[in-house]
Amino acid sequence: MMATMLAAVTFHLLNTGGEGFPLAVVSQHSYNFELAAMYVLVLAFFGVNGAGKYSVDEQVLGGELNLYQAGIDKVFGEE
């Protein structure tokens, strides 16, 4: 998803340029790349930090790493 949004940011910047970012007044008062850039930043944050200790993943499954380890143990027959 982050790669898709990064491609969208690149597409908009190649199409319209920087549009005078950050101080210009642009049509419709919105930069074309703004929303896609926000998605890139949010997805990068969660990619680096993880979902957190209050996430459903952590509360129900004991965390992502424990889930993966349990799957590996089932495949290789380790207990």
N, C-alpha and C positions, 0 to 999 in steps of 0.2 A: 504494500500500500504506500509505503514511504517513497519507494522508487517511482511509482505512478505519479504521486504528487510532485516529486522533484522534476519529473519530466514535464508536468504541467507548468511549473514555475519557469523552467527553461523555455518552453514553448511561448509563454506569454512575454517573457523578457526579450526573446528573439523577435517576436512579432511587433511589440509596441515599444521596446526599449525600457529604460528606467522610468519613463513618464515623469521625470523631474522629482523622483523620490528623494527625500521625504517631505519637501516643503512646497511642492507645486500644488495648485488647485486643478484637479483633473475633472473631466466630464463625469457626471453622476457621482462625483466626490468619492470615487473608489478606484484604487489601483487594480488592474486586472489580475495581477499575481498575488494579491494580498491573502485571499482565502486559502489558496493552495500552499502558500508559504507558511501560514499558520498551522495547517495540517502537518507539514513536514516537521515543524518544530515540536508539536505535541507528540507525534509518533516517535520522533527521535528521543524525546524525554522518556516516554514509556519504554522504548527499546533499551535505553541505558539503565533506567532505574527499576524496571519491573512494575508489576501491578500494585505492589504494596501489601502490607500485612493485614489490611482489612478487606482485601479482594475476596470474591467468591472462591476463586481458585485456592487461595491460601486457607480459607476457613473450611471448605468442604473437602478438598483433596490433599491438604497439607503442603501445598506449594508445588510449583511447576517442576522443580528438580526432583522432588520425591515421586511425582507422577511418572516422570521419565525413567527414573531408577526402577520403579516397580514394573514398568513395561519391559525394561531390559532384563530384569530378573526372571520374568515370566518366559521370555524368549529363550534364555540360556539355562533355565531350570535352577537358578540359584535361589535360595531362601533367605 
